[in-house]
Amino acid sequence: MYSQAQNRLLCRTAAVKFISVTPIENIEAVNNSGLSVIDIQTGDIQCSVLLKGFSFRNALMQEHFNENYMESDQFPRATFKGKIDSFDKAIFTKPGNHAITVKGSMDLHGKTNPISFPATISYQQNEIVGTCTFQILPGDYNIQIPKLVADKIAQRITVVVKAIYQAQKN
Amino acid sequence: MLSYHKKGFLSILFVALVFSLTAQDDLLKGMEDSTTQKQWVTNAFKSSRVINGHSMEMLGSGILDFRILHRFGPVSQGIENLFGLDQASMRMGFDWGISRNLTLGIGRTTFKKEFDGFIKYRFVQQQEKGNALSLVGVLGASVFTYKNPDPTKPLTFNDRSGYYFQLIAGRKFSQNFSMQLSPTVVYRNMIDPADSKAIYALGIGARYKVSKRVALVADYFVVANGLPQSVGVNPLSIGVDIETGGHVFQLHFSNSTGMNERSFITETTDRWDKGDFRFGFNLSRSFTFRKKK
């Protein structure tokens, strides 16, 4: 439940999934504790997810992901800061699905790159749901993949996010 | 000229504007700390063994770790024996991660044809903001099965068997440095008259990570009592861990030949200062046998 008097929407349980698809094997992991905040007056969006929170079905993959690829002790989070393009406040009050474009920067593994992707804001039954899909290239973020396993990891990793927002109380 | 009040009002307005801009700038401010995740500390050591002794690391759930250990002859044997490489003993073993806090292992060493098994349980795991240490307990047993060379002195199953109990307290101090202490008691039945059946020792293990996949490790056991000083020597091993994908290679030099607790703690007689250290390696390959639900 939220009213227009509130300024911010908050989600602490965003589902963030990434998938790497190659002919040899698919690698998939999910983090259900993604953090996301939207300012409904300005259209600013920020999201943050803890890398050690990604759960893999293969425990060894999870260990290597954190220890060798993402170096999660050094770079614990992936953070997105951006804005809804051509922002119209009405998307948060008008029922239905609204297609938007989000533009901003992604900070991952110690590197920040501009990023832009389509997303959907959905307002129905007093719930605001944000969903999006975008791609990350490990090479853009200095994530080193040894030649030995290069054909097991896709060059473009697909990330899928779904967040259910509530009014931020403060 | 602005009046005093107007100036004051404008400066408050300015401060408020700046304040609101910075507040907008970082919507996540203050939110990230209150995550609900427990933030377990992992990878204090690259392997479930420091070199000889158990490390504070556990296998993941559903992981099978196939381990091959080789210990060669003393380097002091010189070029004729290729510095000990001609003489080798081996242990083959399987460690099974039943859950993330429980590991079971079995193995067999060529030296004395000794079978060994253990159960390893982690009571406490180090956390980033929380538990300062990991606490792991290991209970193991071994039995050597070589044929009795002297039929006049029969060897019972009891004679051939030994047990050990160990508590490991370890901490990953930084991304690069970890250390653990393992008080251990080894109990064996077949002993020389001068020995005692129960041997108490303190294990000290440390790891220094040099790069993402390479680390320096040291494994030392101080045998507190029970072995005659003139014969029993504390086992000291120093080596390098190299990790590639699912394999971990541990290359090291040690003065001990034994590859299970009973053996390397109570049967080490060679001395580093006499050149009687030997090259050895541990090779382990992890397989995922059961995916987590």
HADDOCK unambig.tbl for C-alpha pairs under 7 A between the chains (distance, minus, plus):
assign (segid A and resid 37 and name CA) (segid B and resid 27 and name CA) 6.26 0.50 0.50
assign (segid A and resid 37 and name CA) (segid B and resid 28 and name CA) 6.75 0.50 0.50
assign (segid A and resid 46 and name CA) (segid B and resid 27 and name CA) 6.41 0.50 0.50
assign (segid A and resid 46 and name CA) (segid B and resid 28 and name CA) 6.65 0.50 0.50
assign (segid A and resid 57 and name CA) (segid B and resid 291 and name CA) 5.19 0.50 0.50
assign (segid A and resid 57 and name CA) (segid B and resid 292 and name CA) 4.87 0.50 0.50
assign (segid A and resid 57 and name CA) (segid B and resid 293 and name CA) 6.80 0.50 0.50
assign (segid A and resid 58 and name CA) (segid B and resid 288 and name CA) 6.66 0.50 0.50
assign (segid A and resid 58 and name CA) (segid B and resid 291 and name CA) 5.47 0.50 0.50
assign (segid A and resid 58 and name CA) (segid B and resid 292 and name CA) 6.52 0.50 0.50
assign (segid A and resid 59 and name CA) (segid B and resid 60 and name CA) 5.43 0.50 0.50
assign (segid A and resid 59 and name CA) (segid B and resid 61 and name CA) 6.66 0.50 0.50
assign (segid A and resid 60 and name CA) (segid B and resid 60 and name CA) 6.85 0.50 0.50
assign (segid A and resid 68 and name CA) (segid B and resid 212 and name CA) 5.97 0.50 0.50
assign (segid A and resid 73 and name CA) (segid B and resid 175 and name CA) 6.81 0.50 0.50
